[in-house]
Amino acid sequence: MVNVKKGVLVRCDPAMRQLLVYLDESRTLGSKFVVKELDETHILIDKEIVPILEQKLDQMMESLSPDLTDNLH
């Protein structure tokens, strides 16, 4: 029996790859999404999780960035 799953190849630096693996293992997005860890800069993820993953990464990056408009007042 063959299992077929649509995936997206992600090319990133090792730190982002490690974050993706952590999010996958901790099921932060509700389920596991890493299909295959290929090497230090490539990872194959489930196509269905991409919009949710993008939203989560945007939220994380936003929380790490200072709001520059607060410094103007």
N, CA, C, O and CB atoms as a CASP TS submission, in Angstrom:
PFRMAT TS
TARGET T0000
AUTHOR 0000-0000-0000
METHOD Language model
MODEL 1
PARENT N/A
ATOM      1  N   MET     1       0.841  -1.180   0.000  1.00  0.00           N
ATOM      2  CA  MET     1       0.000   0.000   0.000  1.00  0.00           C
ATOM      3  C   MET     1       0.886   1.244   0.000  1.00  0.00           C
ATOM      4  O   MET     1       1.894   1.302   0.706  1.00  0.00           O
ATOM      5  CB  MET     1      -0.957  -0.002   1.219  1.00  0.00           C
ATOM      6  N   VAL     2       0.506   2.217  -0.784  1.00  0.00           N
ATOM      7  CA  VAL     2       1.267   3.454  -0.910  1.00  0.00           C
ATOM      8  C   VAL     2       0.454   4.594  -0.312  1.00  0.00           C
ATOM      9  O   VAL     2      -0.728   4.759  -0.616  1.00  0.00           O
ATOM     10  CB  VAL     2       1.624   3.745  -2.395  1.00  0.00           C
ATOM     11  N   ASN     3       1.101   5.373   0.537  1.00  0.00           N
ATOM     12  CA  ASN     3       0.462   6.566   1.091  1.00  0.00           C
ATOM     13  C   ASN     3       0.965   7.778   0.332  1.00  0.00           C
ATOM     14  O   ASN     3       2.172   7.965   0.179  1.00  0.00           O
ATOM     15  CB  ASN     3       0.747   6.709   2.616  1.00  0.00           C
ATOM     16  N   VAL     4       0.050   8.597  -0.141  1.00  0.00           N
ATOM     17  CA  VAL     4       0.409   9.799  -0.884  1.00  0.00           C
ATOM     18  C   VAL     4      -0.087  11.006  -0.109  1.00  0.00           C
ATOM     19  O   VAL     4      -1.233  11.051   0.339  1.00  0.00           O
ATOM     20  CB  VAL     4      -0.184   9.778  -2.325  1.00  0.00           C
ATOM     21  N   LYS     5       0.798  11.984   0.040  1.00  0.00           N
ATOM     22  CA  LYS     5       0.445  13.200   0.755  1.00  0.00           C
ATOM     23  C   LYS     5       1.084  14.367   0.025  1.00  0.00           C
ATOM     24  O   LYS     5       2.264  14.308  -0.319  1.00  0.00           O
ATOM     25  CB  LYS     5       0.901  13.143   2.249  1.00  0.00           C
ATOM     26  N   LYS     6       0.322  15.431  -0.216  1.00  0.00           N
ATOM     27  CA  LYS     6       0.887  16.611  -0.864  1.00  0.00           C
ATOM     28  C   LYS     6       1.709  17.377   0.158  1.00  0.00           C
ATOM     29  O   LYS     6       1.280  17.602   1.289  1.00  0.00           O
ATOM     30  CB  LYS     6      -0.227  17.513  -1.472  1.00  0.00           C
ATOM     31  N   GLY     7       2.899  17.772  -0.269  1.00  0.00           N
ATOM     32  CA  GLY     7       3.783  18.483   0.631  1.00  0.00           C
ATOM     33  C   GLY     7       4.378  19.707  -0.026  1.00  0.00           C
ATOM     34  O   GLY     7       4.285  19.906  -1.237  1.00  0.00           O
ATOM     35  N   VAL     8       4.991  20.518   0.812  1.00  0.00           N
ATOM     36  CA  VAL     8       5.672  21.728   0.366  1.00  0.00           C
ATOM     37  C   VAL     8       7.114  21.636   0.852  1.00  0.00           C
ATOM     38  O   VAL     8       7.367  21.379   2.029  1.00  0.00           O
ATOM     39  CB  VAL     8       4.961  23.033   0.902  1.00  0.00           C
ATOM     40  N   LEU     9       8.051  21.849  -0.062  1.00  0.00           N
ATOM     41  CA  LEU     9       9.461  21.856   0.303  1.00  0.00           C
ATOM     42  C   LEU     9       9.815  23.239   0.833  1.00  0.00           C
ATOM     43  O   LEU     9       9.633  24.244   0.146  1.00  0.00           O
ATOM     44  CB  LEU     9      10.362  21.472  -0.912  1.00  0.00           C
ATOM     45  N   VAL    10      10.320  23.280   2.058  1.00  0.00           N
ATOM     46  CA  VAL    10      10.703  24.545   2.684  1.00  0.00           C
ATOM     47  C   VAL    10      12.221  24.597   2.751  1.00  0.00           C
ATOM     48  O   VAL    10      12.866  23.677   3.255  1.00  0.00           O
ATOM     49  CB  VAL    10      10.068  24.697   4.111  1.00  0.00           C
ATOM     50  N   ARG    11      12.783  25.687   2.235  1.00  0.00           N
ATOM     51  CA  ARG    11      14.221  25.927   2.352  1.00  0.00           C
ATOM     52  C   ARG    11      14.397  27.054   3.357  1.00  0.00           C
ATOM     53  O   ARG    11      13.839  28.137   3.178  1.00  0.00           O
ATOM     54  CB  ARG    11      14.879  26.284   0.955  1.00  0.00           C
ATOM     55  N   CYS    12      15.162  26.813   4.404  1.00  0.00           N
ATOM     56  CA  CYS    12      15.325  27.808   5.464  1.00  0.00           C
ATOM     57  C   CYS    12      16.679  27.608   6.136  1.00  0.00           C
ATOM     58  O   CYS    12      17.397  26.653   5.843  1.00  0.00           O
ATOM     59  CB  CYS    12      14.173  27.709   6.507  1.00  0.00           C
ATOM     60  N   ASP    13      17.013  28.523   7.039  1.00  0.00           N
ATOM     61  CA  ASP    13      18.253  28.361   7.784  1.00  0.00           C
ATOM     62  C   ASP    13      18.031  27.314   8.888  1.00  0.00           C
ATOM     63  O   ASP    13      16.889  26.994   9.215  1.00  0.00           O
ATOM     64  CB  ASP    13      18.726  29.729   8.388  1.00  0.00           C
ATOM     65  N   PRO    14      19.115  26.785   9.456  1.00  0.00           N
ATOM     66  CA  PRO    14      18.977  25.735  10.472  1.00  0.00           C
ATOM     67  C   PRO    14      18.140  26.151  11.687  1.00  0.00           C
ATOM     68  O   PRO    14      17.452  25.315  12.274  1.00  0.00           O
ATOM     69  CB  PRO    14      20.341  25.312  10.938  1.00  0.00           C
ATOM     70  N   ALA    15      18.192  27.425  12.068  1.00  0.00           N
ATOM     71  CA  ALA    15      17.405  27.882  13.223  1.00  0.00           C
ATOM     72  C   ALA    15      15.904  27.798  12.933  1.00  0.00           C
ATOM     73  O   ALA    15      15.139  27.358  13.791  1.00  0.00           O
ATOM     74  CB  ALA    15      17.791  29.330  13.596  1.00  0.00           C
ATOM     75  N   MET    16      15.478  28.211  11.750  1.00  0.00           N
ATOM     76  CA  MET    16      14.060  28.130  11.388  1.00  0.00           C
ATOM     77  C   MET    16      13.630  26.672  11.249  1.00  0.00           C
ATOM     78  O   MET    16      12.516  26.312  11.630  1.00  0.00           O
ATOM     79  CB  MET    16      13.787  28.897  10.073  1.00  0.00           C
ATOM     80  N   ARG    17      14.499  25.845  10.711  1.00  0.00           N
ATOM     81  CA  ARG    17      14.190  24.415  10.600  1.00  0.00           C
ATOM     82  C   ARG    17      13.967  23.821  11.987  1.00  0.00           C
ATOM     83  O   ARG    17      13.044  23.033  12.194  1.00  0.00           O
ATOM     84  CB  ARG    17      15.329  23.660   9.866  1.00  0.00           C
ATOM     85  N   GLN    18      14.818  24.203  12.927  1.00  0.00           N
ATOM     86  CA  GLN    18      14.678  23.717  14.297  1.00  0.00           C
ATOM     87  C   GLN    18      13.354  24.193  14.911  1.00  0.00           C
ATOM     88  O   GLN    18      12.704  23.436  15.633  1.00  0.00           O
ATOM     89  CB  GLN    18      15.868  24.189  15.156  1.00  0.00           C
ATOM     90  N   LEU    19      12.954  25.431  14.634  1.00  0.00           N
ATOM     91  CA  LEU    19      11.675  25.946  15.119  1.00  0.00           C
ATOM     92  C   LEU    19      10.518  25.151  14.519  1.00  0.00           C
ATOM     93  O   LEU    19       9.577  24.800  15.231  1.00  0.00           O
ATOM     94  CB  LEU    19      11.529  27.443  14.779  1.00  0.00           C
ATOM     95  N   LEU    20      10.576  24.864  13.227  1.00  0.00           N
ATOM     96  CA  LEU    20       9.522  24.079  12.581  1.00  0.00           C
ATOM     97  C   LEU    20       9.410  22.686  13.197  1.00  0.00           C
ATOM     98  O   LEU    20       8.307  22.189  13.424  1.00  0.00           O
ATOM     99  CB  LEU    20       9.790  23.967  11.077  1.00  0.00           C
ATOM    100  N   VAL    21      10.544  22.065  13.464  1.00  0.00           N
ATOM    101  CA  VAL    21      10.536  20.738  14.083  1.00  0.00           C
ATOM    102  C   VAL    21       9.938  20.824  15.487  1.00  0.00           C
ATOM    103  O   VAL    21       9.169  19.952  15.889  1.00  0.00           O
ATOM    104  CB  VAL    21      11.972  20.146  14.138  1.00  0.00           C
ATOM    105  N   TYR    22      10.289  21.873  16.230  1.00  0.00           N
ATOM    106  CA  TYR    22       9.723  22.057  17.574  1.00  0.00           C
ATOM    107  C   TYR    22       8.202  22.235  17.512  1.00  0.00           C
ATOM    108  O   TYR    22       7.473  21.608  18.280  1.00  0.00           O
ATOM    109  CB  TYR    22      10.369  23.276  18.267  1.00  0.00           C
ATOM    110  N   LEU    23       7.727  23.087  16.603  1.00  0.00           N
ATOM    111  CA  LEU    23       6.282  23.302  16.464  1.00  0.00           C
ATOM    112  C   LEU    23       5.577  21.999  16.092  1.00  0.00           C
ATOM    113  O   LEU    23       4.463  21.734  16.543  1.00  0.00           O
ATOM    114  CB  LEU    23       5.995  24.384  15.401  1.00  0.00           C
ATOM    115  N   ASP    24       6.233  21.199  15.272  1.00  0.00           N
ATOM    116  CA  ASP    24       5.667  19.910  14.869  1.00  0.00           C
ATOM    117  C   ASP    24       5.596  18.950  16.055  1.00  0.00           C
ATOM    118  O   ASP    24       4.549  18.357  16.317  1.00  0.00           O
ATOM    119  CB  ASP    24       6.500  19.289  13.736  1.00  0.00           C
ATOM    120  N   GLU    25       6.707  18.800  16.769  1.00  0.00           N
ATOM    121  CA  GLU    25       6.770  17.841  17.872  1.00  0.00           C
ATOM    122  C   GLU    25       5.865  18.228  19.030  1.00  0.00           C
ATOM    123  O   GLU    25       5.311  17.358  19.702  1.00  0.00           O
ATOM    124  CB  GLU    25       8.191  17.713  18.365  1.00  0.00           C
ATOM    125  N   SER    26       5.709  19.537  19.270  1.00  0.00           N
ATOM    126  CA  SER    26       4.857  19.997  20.372  1.00  0.00           C
ATOM    127  C   SER    26       3.390  20.108  19.956  1.00  0.00           C
ATOM    128  O   SER    26       2.522  20.412  20.774  1.00  0.00           O
ATOM    129  CB  SER    26       5.349  21.347  20.884  1.00  0.00           C
ATOM    130  N   ARG    27       3.130  19.858  18.679  1.00  0.00           N
ATOM    131  CA  ARG    27       1.766  19.944  18.121  1.00  0.00           C
ATOM    132  C   ARG    27       1.121  21.302  18.401  1.00  0.00           C
ATOM    133  O   ARG    27      -0.080  21.389  18.657  1.00  0.00           O
ATOM    134  CB  ARG    27       0.885  18.825  18.700  1.00  0.00           C
ATOM    135  N   THR    28       1.924  22.345  18.348  1.00  0.00           N
ATOM    136  CA  THR    28       1.458  23.709  18.587  1.00  0.00           C
ATOM    137  C   THR    28       0.363  24.115  17.606  1.00  0.00           C
ATOM    138  O   THR    28      -0.518  24.899  17.958  1.00  0.00           O
ATOM    139  CB  THR    28       2.621  24.682  18.492  1.00  0.00           C
ATOM    140  N   LEU    29       0.407  23.601  16.402  1.00  0.00           N
ATOM    141  CA  LEU    29      -0.586  23.958  15.384  1.00  0.00           C
ATOM    142  C   LEU    29      -1.754  22.975  15.352  1.00  0.00           C
ATOM    143  O   LEU    29      -2.585  23.028  14.445  1.00  0.00           O
ATOM    144  CB  LEU    29       0.072  24.017  14.011  1.00  0.00           C
ATOM    145  N   GLY    30      -1.820  22.087  16.329  1.00  0.00           N
ATOM    146  CA  GLY    30      -2.936  21.159  16.421  1.00  0.00           C
ATOM    147  C   GLY    30      -2.642  19.756  15.940  1.00  0.00           C
ATOM    148  O   GLY    30      -3.340  18.813  16.314  1.00  0.00           O
ATOM    149  N   SER    31      -1.627  19.605  15.123  1.00  0.00           N
ATOM    150  CA  SER    31      -1.265  18.272  14.636  1.00  0.00           C
ATOM    151  C   SER    31       0.173  18.296  14.130  1.00  0.00           C
ATOM    152  O   SER    31       0.779  19.357  13.981  1.00  0.00           O
ATOM    153  CB  SER    31      -2.237  17.803  13.509  1.00  0.00           C
ATOM    154  N   LYS    32       0.697  17.120  13.874  1.00  0.00           N
ATOM    155  CA  LYS    32       2.038  17.039  13.288  1.00  0.00           C
ATOM    156  C   LYS    32       1.941  17.395  11.806  1.00  0.00           C
ATOM    157  O   LYS    32       0.970  17.035  11.141  1.00  0.00           O
ATOM    158  CB  LYS    32       2.660  15.609  13.482  1.00  0.00           C
ATOM    159  N   PHE    33       2.941  18.099  11.294  1.00  0.00           N
ATOM    160  CA  PHE    33       2.890  18.545   9.905  1.00  0.00           C
ATOM    161  C   PHE    33       4.173  18.286   9.137  1.00  0.00           C
ATOM    162  O   PHE    33       4.187  18.431   7.914  1.00  0.00           O
ATOM    163  CB  PHE    33       2.578  20.000   9.857  1.00  0.00           C
ATOM    164  N   VAL    34       5.250  17.907   9.811  1.00  0.00           N
ATOM    165  CA  VAL    34       6.499  17.607   9.112  1.00  0.00           C
ATOM    166  C   VAL    34       6.367  16.232   8.471  1.00  0.00           C
ATOM    167  O   VAL    34       6.146  15.229   9.151  1.00  0.00           O
ATOM    168  CB  VAL    34       7.728  17.660  10.085  1.00  0.00           C
ATOM    169  N   VAL    35       6.507  16.205   7.152  1.00  0.00           N
ATOM    170  CA  VAL    35       6.446  14.944   6.420  1.00  0.00           C
ATOM    171  C   VAL    35       7.811  14.272   6.456  1.00  0.00           C
ATOM    172  O   VAL    35       7.909  13.066   6.686  1.00  0.00           O
ATOM    173  CB  VAL    35       5.987  15.172   4.958  1.00  0.00           C
ATOM    174  N   LYS    36       8.884  15.068   6.224  1.00  0.00           N
ATOM    175  CA  LYS    36      10.237  14.510   6.183  1.00  0.00           C
ATOM    176  C   LYS    36      11.254  15.612   6.436  1.00  0.00           C
ATOM    177  O   LYS    36      11.179  16.684   5.836  1.00  0.00           O
ATOM    178  CB  LYS    36      10.512  13.822   4.825  1.00  0.00           C
ATOM    179  N   GLU    37      12.205  15.344   7.326  1.00  0.00           N
ATOM    180  CA  GLU    37      13.340  16.237   7.530  1.00  0.00           C
ATOM    181  C   GLU    37      14.425  15.782   6.552  1.00  0.00           C
ATOM    182  O   GLU    37      14.942  14.671   6.662  1.00  0.00           O
ATOM    183  CB  GLU    37      13.854  16.215   9.039  1.00  0.00           C
ATOM    184  N   LEU    38      14.760  16.641   5.606  1.00  0.00           N
ATOM    185  CA  LEU    38      15.669  16.235   4.531  1.00  0.00           C
ATOM    186  C   LEU    38      17.129  16.492   4.864  1.00  0.00           C
ATOM    187  O   LEU    38      17.949  15.577   4.782  1.00  0.00           O
ATOM    188  CB  LEU    38      15.314  16.957   3.259  1.00  0.00           C
ATOM    189  N   ASP    39      17.465  17.715   5.235  1.00  0.00           N
ATOM    190  CA  ASP    39      18.818  18.059   5.659  1.00  0.00           C
ATOM    191  C   ASP    39      18.729  19.309   6.527  1.00  0.00           C
ATOM    192  O   ASP    39      17.639  19.683   6.960  1.00  0.00           O
ATOM    193  CB  ASP    39      19.770  18.285   4.427  1.00  0.00           C
ATOM    194  N   GLU    40      19.849  19.952   6.783  1.00  0.00           N
ATOM    195  CA  GLU    40      19.875  21.101   7.694  1.00  0.00           C
ATOM    196  C   GLU    40      19.112  22.320   7.185  1.00  0.00           C
ATOM    197  O   GLU    40      18.741  23.187   7.977  1.00  0.00           O
ATOM    198  CB  GLU    40      21.291  21.491   7.958  1.00  0.00           C
ATOM    199  N   THR    41      18.874  22.399   5.886  1.00  0.00           N
ATOM    200  CA  THR    41      18.204  23.584   5.344  1.00  0.00           C
ATOM    201  C   THR    41      16.940  23.265   4.560  1.00  0.00           C
ATOM    202  O   THR    41      16.334  24.165   3.979  1.00  0.00           O
ATOM    203  CB  THR    41      19.148  24.337   4.462  1.00  0.00           C
ATOM    204  N   HIS    42      16.533  22.006   4.533  1.00  0.00           N
ATOM    205  CA  HIS    42      15.334  21.614   3.781  1.00  0.00           C
ATOM    206  C   HIS    42      14.455  20.704   4.623  1.00  0.00           C
ATOM    207  O   HIS    42      14.935  19.801   5.308  1.00  0.00           O
ATOM    208  CB  HIS    42      15.719  20.909   2.464  1.00  0.00           C
ATOM    209  N   ILE    43      13.152  20.967   4.555  1.00  0.00           N
ATOM    210  CA  ILE    43      12.178  20.171   5.293  1.00  0.00           C
ATOM    211  C   ILE    43      10.902  20.107   4.457  1.00  0.00           C
ATOM    212  O   ILE    43      10.501  21.103   3.853  1.00  0.00           O
ATOM    213  CB  ILE    43      11.900  20.777   6.720  1.00  0.00           C
ATOM    214  N   LEU    44      10.279  18.958   4.423  1.00  0.00           N
ATOM    215  CA  LEU    44       9.044  18.774   3.669  1.00  0.00           C
ATOM    216  C   LEU    44       7.886  18.803   4.659  1.00  0.00           C
ATOM    217  O   LEU    44       7.856  18.024   5.611  1.00  0.00           O
ATOM    218  CB  LEU    44       9.061  17.434   2.851  1.00  0.00           C
ATOM    219  N   ILE    45       6.922  19.715   4.427  1.00  0.00           N
ATOM    220  CA  ILE    45       5.790  19.845   5.339  1.00  0.00           C
ATOM    221  C   ILE    45       4.477  19.610   4.598  1.00  0.00           C
ATOM    222  O   ILE    45       4.410  19.731   3.375  1.00  0.00           O
ATOM    223  CB  ILE    45       5.788  21.232   6.004  1.00  0.00           C
ATOM    224  N   ASP    46       3.448  19.278   5.348  1.00  0.00           N
ATOM    225  CA  ASP    46       2.110  19.038   4.809  1.00  0.00           C
ATOM    226  C   ASP    46       1.565  20.331   4.200  1.00  0.00           C
ATOM    227  O   ASP    46       1.586  21.385   4.837  1.00  0.00           O
ATOM    228  CB  ASP    46       1.154  18.505   5.916  1.00  0.00           C
ATOM    229  N   LYS    47       1.082  20.238   2.974  1.00  0.00           N
ATOM    230  CA  LYS    47       0.571  21.411   2.248  1.00  0.00           C
ATOM    231  C   LYS    47      -0.592  22.077   2.982  1.00  0.00           C
ATOM    232  O   LYS    47      -0.729  23.299   2.944  1.00  0.00           O
ATOM    233  CB  LYS    47       0.127  21.007   0.843  1.00  0.00           C
ATOM    234  N   GLU    48      -1.420  21.290   3.641  1.00  0.00           N
ATOM    235  CA  GLU    48      -2.622  21.811   4.296  1.00  0.00           C
ATOM    236  C   GLU    48      -2.310  22.746   5.461  1.00  0.00           C
ATOM    237  O   GLU    48      -3.142  23.584   5.807  1.00  0.00           O
ATOM    238  CB  GLU    48      -3.470  20.665   4.788  1.00  0.00           C
ATOM    239  N   ILE    49      -1.134  22.624   6.075  1.00  0.00           N
ATOM    240  CA  ILE    49      -0.802  23.397   7.271  1.00  0.00           C
ATOM    241  C   ILE    49      -0.182  24.755   6.933  1.00  0.00           C
ATOM    242  O   ILE    49      -0.046  25.600   7.818  1.00  0.00           O
ATOM    243  CB  ILE    49       0.150  22.604   8.149  1.00  0.00           C
ATOM    244  N   VAL    50       0.194  24.980   5.681  1.00  0.00           N
ATOM    245  CA  VAL    50       0.934  26.190   5.298  1.00  0.00           C
ATOM    246  C   VAL    50       0.238  27.488   5.729  1.00  0.00           C
ATOM    247  O   VAL    50       0.903  28.333   6.327  1.00  0.00           O
ATOM    248  CB  VAL    50       1.136  26.205   3.797  1.00  0.00           C
ATOM    249  N   PRO    51      -1.056  27.696   5.463  1.00  0.00           N
ATOM    250  CA  PRO    51      -1.678  28.962   5.896  1.00  0.00           C
ATOM    251  C   PRO    51      -1.654  29.151   7.415  1.00  0.00           C
ATOM    252  O   PRO    51      -1.436  30.261   7.899  1.00  0.00           O
ATOM    253  CB  PRO    51      -3.116  29.022   5.406  1.00  0.00           C
ATOM    254  N   ILE    52      -1.877  28.076   8.158  1.00  0.00           N
ATOM    255  CA  ILE    52      -1.862  28.150   9.620  1.00  0.00           C
ATOM    256  C   ILE    52      -0.444  28.427  10.107  1.00  0.00           C
ATOM    257  O   ILE    52      -0.248  29.220  11.028  1.00  0.00           O
ATOM    258  CB  ILE    52      -2.405  26.839  10.246  1.00  0.00           C
ATOM    259  N   LEU    53       0.536  27.783   9.498  1.00  0.00           N
ATOM    260  CA  LEU    53       1.935  27.976   9.867  1.00  0.00           C
ATOM    261  C   LEU    53       2.374  29.406   9.584  1.00  0.00           C
ATOM    262  O   LEU    53       3.042  30.018  10.418  1.00  0.00           O
ATOM    263  CB  LEU    53       2.831  26.988   9.114  1.00  0.00           C
ATOM    264  N   GLU    54       2.014  29.947   8.429  1.00  0.00           N
ATOM    265  CA  GLU    54       2.364  31.333   8.100  1.00  0.00           C
ATOM    266  C   GLU    54       1.784  32.295   9.128  1.00  0.00           C
ATOM    267  O   GLU    54       2.465  33.223   9.566  1.00  0.00           O
ATOM    268  CB  GLU    54       1.861  31.699   6.692  1.00  0.00           C
ATOM    269  N   GLN    55       0.537  32.079   9.513  1.00  0.00           N
ATOM    270  CA  GLN    55      -0.113  32.942  10.501  1.00  0.00           C
ATOM    271  C   GLN    55       0.604  32.856  11.853  1.00  0.00           C
ATOM    272  O   GLN    55       0.834  33.880  12.498  1.00  0.00           O
ATOM    273  CB  GLN    55      -1.600  32.554  10.660  1.00  0.00           C
ATOM    274  N   LYS    56       0.955  31.654  12.280  1.00  0.00           N
ATOM    275  CA  LYS    56       1.639  31.458  13.558  1.00  0.00           C
ATOM    276  C   LYS    56       3.015  32.108  13.540  1.00  0.00           C
ATOM    277  O   LYS    56       3.400  32.758  14.512  1.00  0.00           O
ATOM    278  CB  LYS    56       1.766  29.963  13.876  1.00  0.00           C
ATOM    279  N   LEU    57       3.761  31.945  12.455  1.00  0.00           N
ATOM    280  CA  LEU    57       5.088  32.554  12.357  1.00  0.00           C
ATOM    281  C   LEU    57       4.990  34.075  12.336  1.00  0.00           C
ATOM    282  O   LEU    57       5.819  34.751  12.946  1.00  0.00           O
ATOM    283  CB  LEU    57       5.814  32.055  11.103  1.00  0.00           C
ATOM    284  N   ASP    58       3.988  34.626  11.642  1.00  0.00           N
ATOM    285  CA  ASP    58       3.780  36.076  11.640  1.00  0.00           C
ATOM    286  C   ASP    58       3.507  36.584  13.049  1.00  0.00           C
ATOM    287  O   ASP    58       4.049  37.612  13.455  1.00  0.00           O
ATOM    288  CB  ASP    58       2.617  36.454  10.708  1.00  0.00           C
ATOM    289  N   GLN    59       2.670  35.870  13.798  1.00  0.00           N
ATOM    290  CA  GLN    59       2.362  36.258  15.179  1.00  0.00           C
ATOM    291  C   GLN    59       3.616  36.221  16.043  1.00  0.00           C
ATOM    292  O   GLN    59       3.850  37.126  16.845  1.00  0.00           O
ATOM    293  CB  GLN    59       1.284  35.334  15.773  1.00  0.00           C
ATOM    294  N   MET    60       4.418  35.179  15.878  1.00  0.00           N
ATOM    295  CA  MET    60       5.639  35.052  16.669  1.00  0.00           C
ATOM    296  C   MET    60       6.620  36.170  16.349  1.00  0.00           C
ATOM    297  O   MET    60       7.220  36.749  17.254  1.00  0.00           O
ATOM    298  CB  MET    60       6.293  33.695  16.424  1.00  0.00           C
ATOM    299  N   MET    61       6.787  36.476  15.066  1.00  0.00           N
ATOM    300  CA  MET    61       7.718  37.530  14.667  1.00  0.00           C
ATOM    301  C   MET    61       7.228  38.898  15.138  1.00  0.00           C
ATOM    302  O   MET    61       8.023  39.739  15.557  1.00  0.00           O
ATOM    303  CB  MET    61       7.905  37.531  13.142  1.00  0.00           C
ATOM    304  N   GLU    62       5.926  39.112  15.066  1.00  0.00           N
ATOM    305  CA  GLU    62       5.347  40.371  15.518  1.00  0.00           C
ATOM    306  C   GLU    62       5.557  40.560  17.016  1.00  0.00           C
ATOM    307  O   GLU    62       5.829  41.672  17.468  1.00  0.00           O
ATOM    308  CB  GLU    62       3.855  40.424  15.182  1.00  0.00           C
ATOM    309  N   SER    63       5.436  39.494  17.781  1.00  0.00           N
ATOM    310  CA  SER    63       5.609  39.592  19.230  1.00  0.00           C
ATOM    311  C   SER    63       7.068  39.852  19.603  1.00  0.00           C
ATOM    312  O   SER    63       7.347  40.368  20.685  1.00  0.00           O
ATOM    313  CB  SER    63       5.117  38.312  19.908  1.00  0.00           C
ATOM    314  N   LEU    64       7.992  39.503  18.723  1.00  0.00           N
ATOM    315  CA  LEU    64       9.412  39.730  18.981  1.00  0.00           C
ATOM    316  C   LEU    64       9.880  41.110  18.535  1.00  0.00           C
ATOM    317  O   LEU    64      10.933  41.579  18.969  1.00  0.00           O
ATOM    318  CB  LEU    64      10.232  38.674  18.288  1.00  0.00           C
ATOM    319  N   SER    65       9.106  41.761  17.673  1.00  0.00           N
ATOM    320  CA  SER    65       9.486  43.063  17.136  1.00  0.00           C
ATOM    321  C   SER    65       8.908  44.173  17.998  1.00  0.00           C
ATOM    322  O   SER    65       7.719  44.156  18.314  1.00  0.00           O
ATOM    323  CB  SER    65       9.011  43.211  15.680  1.00  0.00           C
ATOM    324  N   PRO    66       9.736  45.138  18.382  1.00  0.00           N
ATOM    325  CA  PRO    66       9.197  46.263  19.155  1.00  0.00           C
ATOM    326  C   PRO    66       8.310  47.134  18.276  1.00  0.00           C
ATOM    327  O   PRO    66       8.546  47.266  17.075  1.00  0.00           O
ATOM    328  CB  PRO    66      10.340  47.107  19.762  1.00  0.00           C
ATOM    329  N   ASP    67       7.308  47.713  18.872  1.00  0.00           N
ATOM    330  CA  ASP    67       6.415  48.612  18.148  1.00  0.00           C
ATOM    331  C   ASP    67       7.061  49.995  18.129  1.00  0.00           C
ATOM    332  O   ASP    67       7.109  50.669  19.157  1.00  0.00           O
ATOM    333  CB  ASP    67       4.984  48.658  18.805  1.00  0.00           C
ATOM    334  N   LEU    68       7.552  50.416  16.982  1.00  0.00           N
ATOM    335  CA  LEU    68       8.278  51.680  16.864  1.00  0.00           C
ATOM    336  C   LEU    68       7.380  52.887  17.080  1.00  0.00           C
ATOM    337  O   LEU    68       7.872  53.949  17.462  1.00  0.00           O
ATOM    338  CB  LEU    68       8.933  51.774  15.509  1.00  0.00           C
ATOM    339  N   THR    69       6.085  52.758  16.850  1.00  0.00           N
ATOM    340  CA  THR    69       5.187  53.901  17.046  1.00  0.00           C
ATOM    341  C   THR    69       5.039  54.241  18.519  1.00  0.00           C
ATOM    342  O   THR    69       4.701  55.380  18.843  1.00  0.00           O
ATOM    343  CB  THR    69       3.814  53.611  16.441  1.00  0.00           C
ATOM    344  N   ASP    70       5.279  53.293  19.431  1.00  0.00           N
ATOM    345  CA  ASP    70       5.213  53.582  20.864  1.00  0.00           C
ATOM    346  C   ASP    70       6.323  54.538  21.284  1.00  0.00           C
ATOM    347  O   ASP    70       6.153  55.306  22.231  1.00  0.00           O
ATOM    348  CB  ASP    70       5.301  52.286  21.675  1.00  0.00           C
ATOM    349  N   ASN    71       7.447  54.498  20.596  1.00  0.00           N
ATOM    350  CA  ASN    71       8.579  55.352  20.944  1.00  0.00           C
ATOM    351  C   ASN    71       8.397  56.784  20.466  1.00  0.00           C
ATOM    352  O   ASN    71       9.128  57.669  20.911  1.00  0.00           O
ATOM    353  CB  ASN    71       9.849  54.785  20.365  1.00  0.00           C
ATOM    354  N   LEU    72       7.449  57.039  19.578  1.00  0.00           N
ATOM    355  CA  LEU    72       7.256  58.375  19.030  1.00  0.00           C
ATOM    356  C   LEU    72       6.444  59.269  19.952  1.00  0.00           C
ATOM    357  O   LEU    72       6.467  60.489  19.787  1.00  0.00           O
ATOM    358  CB  LEU    72       6.581  58.287  17.690  1.00  0.00           C
ATOM    359  N   HIS    73       5.740  58.713  20.902  1.00  0.00           N
ATOM    360  CA  HIS    73       4.863  59.509  21.767  1.00  0.00           C
ATOM    361  C   HIS    73       5.492  59.774  23.091  1.00  0.00           C
ATOM    362  O   HIS    73       4.889  60.431  23.940  1.00  0.00           O
ATOM    363  CB  HIS    73       3.545  58.824  21.969  1.00  0.00           C
TER
END
